[in-house]
Amino acid sequence: MKKNNRQQNHHWSERIASAVSKAAGSTAAFITAFLLVLAWGLTGPILHYSSNWQLIINTGTTIITFLMVFLIQKAQNKDSLAIQLKLNELVAAHEFASNRLVDVENIPEEDLKIIQKYYSHLSHIAKSEETLQQSHSIEEAEASSKMKNKREQTYQRKSGKSKE
């Protein structure tokens, strides 16, 4: 029963965060913020640009900025997770895809750089292909490239031309 309460609270807070995030990114929110700053600026001469007048805008913008940082990060985390799940589904569903990429966002940055180098290598191999319609996994591209190199070496040996 406690779990259901926690799930309901989570859904309640999730709904509020989503609603505030959508509202904050709307044109109406921008216009409202602009009008508030304009009204504040126009009251400056009336209030003789007092310390309290400055304190109002400083405090208000600080509080809003503080809250928005967390709201933006939450929205970004959720979007990032959704994108990762969609990409994982595509990788897992594709017959020739390398499944080692399904959990790639959780590996160390050094390993990501190594995988990036493999894909850069794959890009160079793909550029040398006769058609743009071919698609390869890293392993398949490397095996294909090795096979081509062996054929080329065999041809060169037979024709008396070596790479040396």
MIZARO-770751 format. One record per residue (C-alpha): x, z, y; residue in one letter. Coordinates in steps of 0.25 Angstrom, whole numbers, plus 5000, padded with zeros to 4 digits. Each point is the difference from the previous one (the first is absolute). Last residue first. Layout:
BEGIN
    x    z    y bamar
    X    Z    Y     A
...
//
This chain:
BEGIN
    x    z    y bamar
 5227 4794 4989     E
 4985 4996 4999     K
 5003 4991 4988     S
 4998 4985 4999     K
 5003 4993 4987     G
 4986 4995 4997     S
 4998 5009 4988     K
 5006 5012 5007     R
 4991 4997 5013     Q
 4988 4999 4992     Y
 5002 5013 4992     T
 5003 5007 5014     Q
 4987 4994 5006     E
 4992 5004 4987     R
 5006 5014 5001     K
 4997 5001 5015     N
 4986 4996 4997     K
 4998 5010 4990     M
 5006 5011 5009     K
 4990 4996 5011     S
 4988 5001 4990     S
 5004 5013 4995     A
 5002 5005 5014     E
 4987 4995 5005     A
 4993 5006 4988     E
 5005 5013 5002     E
 4997 5000 5015     I
 4986 4995 4997     S
 4998 4986 5003     H
 4990 4990 5007     S
 5001 4985 4999     Q
 4991 4992 5010     Q
 5011 4998 5010     L
 5006 4989 4991     T
 5014 4996 4997     E
 5006 5014 5000     E
 5012 5003 5009     S
 4991 5007 5010     K
 4995 5009 4989     A
 5014 5005 4996     I
 5003 5004 5014     H
 4987 5007 5001     S
 5002 5007 4987     L
 5014 5005 5005     H
 4993 5006 5012     S
 4990 5006 4990     Y
 5012 5006 4993     Y
 5006 5005 5013     K
 4986 5007 5003     Q
 5000 5007 4987     I
 5014 5005 5003     I
 4995 5005 5014     K
 4988 5006 4994     L
 5009 5008 4990     D
 5008 5006 5012     E
 4987 5003 5007     E
 4996 5010 4988     P
 4988 4996 4992     I
 4986 5004 5003     N
 4995 4987 5007     E
 5005 4992 4988     V
 4989 5006 4990     D
 4994 4986 4996     V
 5014 4993 5002     L
 5005 5003 4986     R
 4988 4991 4995     N
 5008 4987 5003     S
 4989 4990 5002     A
 4998 4989 4990     F
 4986 5003 4995     E
 4995 5005 5013     H
 4990 5011 4999     A
 5010 5012 5001     A
 5006 4993 5013     V
 4986 4997 5006     L
 4995 5014 4997     E
 5013 5007 5005     N
 4998 4991 5013     L
 4986 5006 5002     K
 5005 5014 4997     L
 5011 4999 5010     Q
 4991 4994 5010     I
 4990 5012 4998     A
 5012 5010 5001     L
 5005 4994 5013     S
 4986 5000 5006     D
 4998 5015 4996     K
 5014 5003 5006     N
 4997 4993 5013     Q
 4987 5007 5002     A
 5006 5013 4998     K
 5012 4997 5009     Q
 4990 4995 5011     I
 4992 5013 4999     L
 5013 5009 5000     F
 5005 4993 5012     V
 4986 4999 5007     M
 4999 5016 5000     L
 5013 5002 5008     F
 4997 4988 5009     T
 4986 5006 5003     I
 5006 5014 5003     I
 5011 4994 5008     T
 4991 4991 5008     T
 4991 5011 5004     G
 5010 5010 5003     T
 5008 4990 5009     N
 4987 4995 5007     I
 4994 5013 5003     I
 5014 5006 5004     L
 5002 4990 5011     Q
 4987 5004 5007     W
 5003 5015 4998     N
 5013 4997 5006     S
 4994 4994 5012     S
 4999 4986 5004     Y
 4992 5003 5013     H
 4987 5003 4991     L
 4993 4988 5008     I
 5012 4992 5000     P
 5002 5001 4985     G
 4986 4998 4996     T
 5002 4985 5000     L
 5011 5001 4990     G
 4991 5009 4991     W
 4989 4991 5000     A
 5009 4988 4997     L
 5006 5008 4988     V
 4986 5003 4995     L
 4996 4985 5002     L
 5012 4995 4992     F
 4997 5010 4989     A
 4985 4996 4999     T
 5004 4985 5001     I
 5010 5002 4988     F
 4990 5008 4992     A
 4989 4990 5002     A
 5010 4989 4996     T
 5001 5007 4986     S
 5013 5006 4994     G
 4996 5014 5003     A
 4986 4998 4994     A
 5005 4995 4987     K
 5010 5011 4999     S
 4990 5010 5003     V
 4990 4995 4990     A
 5011 4999 4989     S
 5005 5015 5003     A
 4985 5005 5000     I
 4997 4993 4987     R
 5013 5005 4994     E
 4997 5014 5004     S
 4986 5000 4994     W
 5006 4993 4987     H
 5010 5011 4999     H
 4990 5010 5002     N
 4991 4994 4989     Q
 5012 5000 4991     Q
 5004 5014 5003     R
 4985 5005 4997     N
 5000 4992 4987     N
 5013 5006 4996     K
 4995 5014 5002     K
 4988 4997 4991     M
//
